Amino acid sequence: MIQAGVIGVGQTNYDSKRRDVSMAGLVREAIDKAMLAADIEWDAVDAVVLGKAPDMFEGVIMPELYLADAIGAVGKPVLRVHTAGSVGGSTAVIAASHVCSGQFKTVLTVTFEKQSESNATWALSPRYPYSPHINAGAGGYFAPFIREYIRRYEPPEHIGWKVAAKDRQNALKNPLAHLQIPGIDEKMVSETPMLWEPLRYLESCPSSDGACAMVITSEDRVGSRNVAWIRGMAVRSEGTLSAGRDEVNPQGGIDCAKDIYQQAGIHNPRTEIDCAEIYVPFSWYEPMWLENLGFCDLGQGWKLTDEGVTALDGSLPVNMSGGVLSSNPIGASGMIRRSSTSGNGLGRRSSGGRCKNIYGPCLRWCSAIFCNVDCFLFQRLIGDINEHRSCNCRREGPHNGHYLKQTRKKKCFEPRNACNYL
C-alpha cells in the first residue's frame, strides 16, 4: 500500500445559519483554506471526493454535480459519498484509499452541510408505507442506548454534564466553533430542560452550517511540506436490525479500532495515543466510546471522564476542538475530527512536550474516530510544526461557475517553533 498523508486542511466558521454564503461559497471557503495550506494549484489535484448527509438536508439532489464548479471537479473524476451521519468519516477514508491504492496521486476531499437551507428533523422523519410515523429526532433514537449504559454500569448523573461542559469549554478556545458559551459549567448544563431522558438541552449537539476540506497526497508528492501521515484507517458496518446487536458496545467499533491499532503497531491505545477526536453527538457517548474503542475496560469509561483524564490538561484529551457538541454540520462532522487531529498550524508545545492547543497537531499519535463506523490514525512527530514566510503569487481556479483570478499567499517552508495561538 502506498503511504499517504494529509498536507492541507481547511475549515469554515461554523454557525447555525451561514447566510453570508451560498452552498457553493461555503464549500469553496474550506477548499481555499486547504489548498493554501497544502501549497498546491488546481492542476495538481487528480480527483475530487465530496461527501454530505442526505440530500434533503438542503433539498438539492446530486450536489456533487450542482457544486462541480465550486469544488474544482469540472473535467476531473468526482465521487460522491453518502453514508448518512457517518459520511464525514467515510469520505476521508475513501479519499485516502484512492491515494493509497495508487489510483490517484493527490485527492481533494470536501464535506459540508448547510442545514439552515432545510429542516434536518423533517428530512430524518420520512413516512414509510405500512409503518408508524416516527418524529423522534436523533436524540430520541440514541437516548434508550444511553439509558441501557447507565443501567449496566450505574455511573453518577453528572457524567453527562461534565462531558458537555468540558467540550464547550474547549470550544471557547476554538475561534471556528459554533457554540461559544462563556462561563459554561456543569451546573449550567444540569439546569437546562430535559429533552430525551437522560439528555438535557446542553448535552445535545447543535445544528450547524459548515464545511471541511482536506488535501491528501502520496509520499512521493509531499516534498518539504508539513504532513500528517495516515498510519491506519478502517471501516466497519453493522446491520441496523441485525439480531444480537449491542448498541451500547457495538462489535463494529471494537473491530474497527483493533484494525487500525494493528496497522499502526499500537498495543496499548490508552498509553500510546496522546489525544483523540471522537464523534460524541450526545454527552454520554464519550464514556461509551472510550470503552468500545479499547481505551479502558467496560464500565470504566465514565471513571476516566470523572477523573479528568479526557480534559484538555488530562493524560488523554478528548475532543480538544470542542467536538460535535460544539459544531455539527452533519455531513462534515466526521471529517472535522480528522482535520482537527491532522493539524492546522494552530498548535504549540507545552514544556512537557504535550500539545495544549485546541486541535493537537504536534502530538506523536492522534486518533480521529467517528462513531464506531470508521477510524483514522495519524502520526505527527513532536515539533513538526512549521512557520512559513509568505510571498505573493496568483492562481486561477473555478468558483461558482466562473474562473476567477485570485491573489493568495504562497507558502515557503521554513522550520520554526510552534505558534503562540494560546
N, C-alpha and C positions, 0 to 999 in steps of 0.2 A: 504494500500500500504506500502511495506517495505521501510524504509528510506535508501537511497543510497548516497554515497559520492565519490568524486574523491580523491584518495590517492597518485596518482603519475601521472605526465605529462612529456612528452619528446618531444622536437622539434629539428629538424636538423638545420643546417645552410641553409639558402635559397640563391639560386643563379640562374642565367639564365641557366647555364649548370653545373650540378654536375657530371663532367666526372671522378671524383675520385672514384665514387662508382657505382655499378650496381643498378638496381631496388631493388634487394634483400638487398644489403648493405644499401641502402637509408632507407628502412622501418625499418631495424634492428637498425640503428643508433638512430631513435626515440624511438623504443621499449626498447632498453637497458637503455636509459635515464629514461624512465617512470618506468621501473621495479626497477631500482636503487633507484629512488625517493620513490617508494612505499615500498621498502624493502621486496620484495616477490621473491620466486623462481618459476620455471615453474610449479611445481606440484600444486601451489595454484591457477593457472588460470583454470577456468572451461570451458570457451568458448572464441572464438576469433571472433570479428566482424571487417571486413575490408571494407573500402569504398574508392571509387575513381570515377572520372568522366568517360566519355565514353572511352571504351577500345581502340578506335582508336587514342586517345591522345598519346599512346605509341605503338599501334599496337600489343599488347599482349591480346589475348582473354582469358577470365576467369582467371584473375591474382590471384584470391584467391587460385587457385589450383597451379599455377606456383610458387607462393610465400609461399606455405604451410610450407615448412621447415623453411624459414626465419622468419615467423611470429609466429612460435611455434604452428601451428594448426594441426600437424600430430597427429592423434589419439584423437582429440578434436572436438567438434561441431564448425563449422565455418560458418559464414553467410556473404555474400557479399551484400553490399548496393550500389545502383546506382540510384540517383535521379538528374542526370545531375549536374548543377552548385551548387545545394543546398546540395550535397551529404555529405560534411564535417559536416554540422549541423545535417542532418538526421541520419548519422551514430552514432553520440554521443547520440542522443535521443533514437535510437533503442537499443544501447548497454545498456544505463541506464535503459530502460524499461525492459530488460531481468533480471536485478538485482531487480528492484522494484517489479516485478511480482512474484519473488521467484523462477523463472526458474533456475537461476544460482546465486551463491554467489559472485563470482569475475569474471569480464569480462575484457579482454584486447581488446582494440579497437584501430585501427590504420588507418589513411588515408594518401594518398600520391598522388603526381603527378610528373612525370618526363617528362615534355613537350618537353625537348630537344631531346627526342627519336623520335619525330614525328613532326607534324605541327597542332596546335590547330585550326587555321582558316580553314585549309583543312578538319579537322575532323568535324567541325561545319557547313560545307557547302556541304552536300551531294546533289546529283542530284535526286530529286524525280520525278517519272513519271507524266507527264501531268502538271508540274509546272515549272515556270521560275527558273533558277538557280540564287540563291542569294549568293553573296560572300561579305557580308557587314561587317563581324566581329562583335564582341559583341557590340562595341560602336555604330555601325550602327543601331542596334536594340534599344538601350537604349536612344540615343540622342533625338528622337522625344518625348519621355515622359518627358525628361528634358526641352525641349522647351515648352511643354504644361505647366509645373510647372511655368516656367518663365512668360508665357503669363497670367496665372491666378493671380499671386501674385506680379509680377513686382519687383523682387529683383535686386539689382545692379549687374553688370557684375563681380565684383571682388569676389563675394562669393565663386565661384568655385575655384578661385586662392587661396583664403585664406585657404580653406579646404586642398587643395593639399600641400601647403607649411607647414601647421600645422602638417599634418600626416608625411610628410617626415622629418620634424624637430624632431618629436618624434622618428622616426626610427633611427636617429643618436645616440640615447641613447640605442638602441637595437642591441646588437652585432650579433644577428641572422638574422636581416633584410636583404633582398636582395638589395634594393636601399639605398645607402649611398651617399647623395648628399650634401657635405659641403657647407654652405652659401646659401642654397636654401631659396628663399623668394617669395613673390607674384609677384614681377617684373620679376624674372626668369621664373616663370610659365607662365606669360602673354605674354612673348616673344617667347614661343615655337610655332611650327606650329599648325594650326588648323587641326584636324583630322575629326571630325564629329561635325559640329556646334551645340552647343557652346563649345564642348570639345576640348581642346588643348592637345598636346602630354603629358605634365606633369600633366594633370588632369585625366590621364588614368592609370589603373593598369598594372603592368608588367606581363611577362610570366615567371614563376619561377619553378625550381625543388625543391622539399622538401617533408617532411613527418612530421606527428604529431601523437603522441600516448597518450592514457590515460588509467589508471587502475581505474576501478570503482568497488566498493565493497559494501556489505551490512553493516549495522550498527554494527552487531554482530562480524564482522571481522576487524573493524577499529582498535580496541585496542588503543594503545597510539600514533598511527600515527597522523601526521598532516593531516587534512581533510578539504575539501571544500564541504559542504553539498549541495545537489541539492534540492532546495526548490520549483522549478517549472519547468515544461517542457511541450511543446505543439507543435503540427504540424498542419498546415492548408494548403490546396491546392485550387487553382482555375483553372478552365479550360482555356487553353491558348486563345481560341477563344470564350469564353462564352459571351453572349450578355450583354451589360451594364457594362462590367468590366472596372474599373477605374485603369489604370496603374500608375497614379500619387499617388493615395491614396488607395491601394488595400484593399479590405474587409478582405482578408485572414490575412494580417498583423494586422489589427485592432483587429480581433477576437483572434488571437494567443496571442497578447500582453495582452489583457484583461484576457485571461485564466490563464496565468502564474502569473499575478498580483493577481488574486483572490486566486490561490493556495498558494501564499506566504503571503497573508494578506496585500498586499501593496495597499494603496488607492490613493496615490499621487506619482507617479513614479518620478516626477521632483524633489521632496524634499526628498524622501525616498531612492532613488538609488544613490549611490555615484559615479559610473562610468559605462561606457558601452563600449563594443566592438561590433560594428555594421558592417555588411558586406557592405562596401562602395567601389564598384569597379570603380566608376567614381565620381569625387569630389562632384557633385551636389546632390548625393544621401544622404549625411549627413543631410542637412536640410529637405529633403523629408521624410526620415525615422524618424527623430525626431518628426515630426508631426504625421506620420502614427502610431507610437508606443506609442503615448499618452504623450510624454514629453512636448508638448505645443499644442496650438490651430493651426488649419490650417492657413497657411500663415505666421506663426511666427517662423518657424524653421530657416530660413535664418537670422533672427534677433539674435537668440541665437549664431549662428556661428559668426556673425559680431561683437557681443559684447564680444567675447572671452570666452563665457560660456563653450564651448567644448574644450578649450585649456587645456594643462596639468596642469596649475595652476588655471583653472576656477572652477566654482562650480559643473560642470558636465563634467569631462574629457571624451572625446570620442576617442577611438582608440589610447590608450596610447602606444601600441606596434608599431605604425606606420600603422597598418591596412592593408587592402587588397591593398591599393595604394602603399604600400612599399614591400609587399611579397605576391605572388599569385600563389602558387601551387594549381590549381583549386580544385582538389579533397580534399585537406586538409584545404582549406581556412576557411571553416565554423568551423571545429574543432579547428583550431588555435585560433579563437575568444573565444571559451570555455576554452582552455588551458591557454590562456593569462589572463583570469579573475579568473580562479580557483586557480591560484597561482603556482609559480615555485621556490620560495626561493630567488628571487632577490629583494624583497621589503624592504622598510624601512618606518618608520613613520615620518612625519614631526611634528613639535611642536604642530600643531593644530589637530593631530590625523588623518589627511587625507594622504593617501599614495601618495608619489610623485615618485614612480618608474615607469618603463615602462609598467608593467603589472597590477598593482593594486591588489596584493593578500591580503593585510591586511585590506581591507575595510569591512564594515559591509554587504553591499549588492553590488553585482556585476552582471550585466546582460550581457549575450552573446546572441546577436540577429542576426540571419542570414537571411538577405534578405527577411524578412517578410514571411518566409516559416516555420521556426521552431525557437523556443526560449528556452533558458535555463536561470534559475535564480539561482545564487549561493549565499550562505551566509557564511561569514567568519568573525569571531569576531576580532576586533581590537587587535593587539598584539599577535594574534595566529600564529606567525611565529617562528619556532624553528631552532636552530642550532644543528648540530649533530656532536658528536665525531665519529671518524672512527676507525674501526678495519678491519683486512684483513680476508676474508673468500673466499671460492671457490664455484662456481656454474657450473652446466652443462646446456647447452641449445642448441637447434637446430639452425643452421646458414648455409644458402646456401647449404643444403644437407648434412651437416656434423654435428657431435656432438662434440663441442669443449669445453675444459675446459678453463674457463676464470677467472682471478682474478679480484675482484671488491671490492669496499668499502662497508661494511655493516653498515647501519646506527644505531646508538644508540641514542634514542630520549631524549634530554635534553633541556628544555626551555632556551631561551636566547633572547637578543634584536635582532631586525631585522638587516640584514646585511647592510654594508655600500657600496652597489654597486655604488650608485651615489655620 
